[in-house]
Amino acid sequence: MTSAPAGFQVSTFLHVQARGAVKSNDLLSVARCQAARRQRAAARIRMSASDAQSDGQAALQSMIKLMEERAKKNRSDRGWAFMQMATVEEGVPRNRTVVYRGLFENLIMLCTHASSRKVRALQNSNVTEIAWWMSVPRDQFRIQGRVLLVGSEGHVVERTEKGVPAAILSNREMLRAQRAQLWSKLSMPAKAQFFWPGVPGEELHPDWPGEQSTRIMDAHGQDRTSDQKEAREGVAEPECPPAFLLVLVVPEQIDHLNLKTNMRTINGVRVNP
Ligand SMILES: Cc1cc2nc3c(=O)[nH]c(=O)nc-3n(C[C@H](O)[C@H](O)[C@H](O)COP(=O)(O)O)c2cc1C
């Protein structure tokens, strides 16, 4: 039996062979056609990615819109806002669950602790891929992009501005306001985490969970008793601490797969699923 030439789809090869038409010239010309088709498809995807980055990013924006619509449909799932965010740490992939906090200027909003390990990784390479599975509409969105970290007073955390549009970077007041607004929307248990003693991921601090976070939880946690309700009224809301970072992900490529229709698109261009 003749073996298939390199780059030639085995199914096509077998089909041609079954028809008794195995002529090496036929095979080579079919293989060339297939290779050319693959190259054209790859070029279309590359073109759409670069177009989207350079001008109005129309394809990317419509993908973001679609993602937002599907996320709304997914809200009946208790874990609708959990997404997996990967980073690269000295060439090694690292992944963790984070909470989607909405969109801001078409950027994905998250938050994290300034001393966390992912922050150090992002300062060395501010690339990410987020995987978001939405069980209700049966959509997977894989978002590749750049990560901008915004700290106290809206400053950009060192070495996280790469690939971020200048219009975003230059508007420090807007970043400061956005960070403050996100803080104000966090639940008290979420806020208390930013007052835990010690560095995340390192040896357990002897004071953990720490006086300050315990006070916040006692005063502002769930109002189980009337005593706690009274305590809550007397204690001020915690101010946004330096440990709180606004995380903004600038999408560069969105790969969408829907399992109901088996349709897959990359930046709006239909590809094989
Ligand atoms: C359901 C869930 C939601 C989480 N949300 C966040 C989040 O929004 N931000 C965050 O920094 N960590 C979040 N975490 C914790 C991270 O998964 C991770 O353990 C932590 O950020 C430390 O990661 P790092 O060592 O890679 O920095 C969440 C964990 C779970 C299980």
The ligand as an SDF file (V2000), in Angstrom:
LIG
                    3D

 31 33  0  0  0  0  0  0  0  0999 V2000
  -13.9440   30.3640   43.3360 C   0  0  0  0  0  0  0  0  0  0  0  0
  -12.6420   31.1000   43.5180 C   0  0  0  0  0  0  0  0  0  0  0  0
  -12.5660   32.4360   43.1890 C   0  0  0  0  0  0  0  0  0  0  0  0
  -11.3570   33.1180   43.3320 C   0  0  0  0  0  0  0  0  0  0  0  0
  -11.2900   34.4350   42.9520 N   0  0  0  0  0  0  0  0  0  0  0  0
  -10.0980   35.0780   42.9950 C   0  0  0  0  0  0  0  0  0  0  0  0
   -9.9740   36.4040   42.4960 C   0  0  0  0  0  0  0  0  0  0  0  0
  -10.9280   37.0200   42.0120 O   0  0  0  0  0  0  0  0  0  0  0  0
   -8.7600   36.9840   42.5700 N   0  0  0  0  0  0  0  0  0  0  0  0
   -7.6660   36.3340   43.0720 C   0  0  0  0  0  0  0  0  0  0  0  0
   -6.5930   36.9250   43.0790 O   0  0  0  0  0  0  0  0  0  0  0  0
   -7.7510   35.0930   43.5470 N   0  0  0  0  0  0  0  0  0  0  0  0
   -8.9290   34.4360   43.5210 C   0  0  0  0  0  0  0  0  0  0  0  0
   -9.0360   33.1530   43.9770 N   0  0  0  0  0  0  0  0  0  0  0  0
   -7.8360   32.5100   44.5420 C   0  0  0  0  0  0  0  0  0  0  0  0
   -6.9180   32.0820   43.3880 C   0  0  0  0  0  0  0  0  0  0  0  0
   -7.4790   30.9740   42.7150 O   0  0  0  0  0  0  0  0  0  0  0  0
   -5.4970   31.7560   43.8570 C   0  0  0  0  0  0  0  0  0  0  0  0
   -5.5170   30.6920   44.7820 O   0  0  0  0  0  0  0  0  0  0  0  0
   -4.8290   32.9590   44.5070 C   0  0  0  0  0  0  0  0  0  0  0  0
   -5.1070   34.1480   43.7910 O   0  0  0  0  0  0  0  0  0  0  0  0
   -3.3180   32.7710   44.5370 C   0  0  0  0  0  0  0  0  0  0  0  0
   -2.8480   32.5860   43.2150 O   0  0  0  0  0  0  0  0  0  0  0  0
   -1.3470   32.8950   42.7870 P   0  0  0  0  0  0  0  0  0  0  0  0
   -0.4690   32.1890   43.7960 O   0  0  0  0  0  0  0  0  0  0  0  0
   -1.1930   32.3290   41.4250 O   0  0  0  0  0  0  0  0  0  0  0  0
   -1.1350   34.3720   42.8150 O   0  0  0  0  0  0  0  0  0  0  0  0
  -10.2210   32.4470   43.8470 C   0  0  0  0  0  0  0  0  0  0  0  0
  -10.3140   31.0950   44.1600 C   0  0  0  0  0  0  0  0  0  0  0  0
  -11.4930   30.4380   44.0030 C   0  0  0  0  0  0  0  0  0  0  0  0
  -11.5340   28.9710   44.3420 C   0  0  0  0  0  0  0  0  0  0  0  0
  1  2  1  0
  2  3  1  0
  2 30  2  0
  3  4  2  0
  4  5  1  0
  4 28  1  0
  5  6  2  0
  6  7  1  0
  6 13  1  0
  7  8  2  0
  7  9  1  0
  9 10  1  0
 10 11  2  0
 10 12  1  0
 12 13  2  0
 13 14  1  0
 14 15  1  0
 14 28  1  0
 15 16  1  0
 16 17  1  0
 16 18  1  0
 18 19  1  0
 18 20  1  0
 20 21  1  0
 20 22  1  0
 22 23  1  0
 23 24  1  0
 24 25  2  0
 24 26  1  0
 24 27  1  0
 28 29  2  0
 29 30  1  0
 30 31  1  0
M  END
$$$$
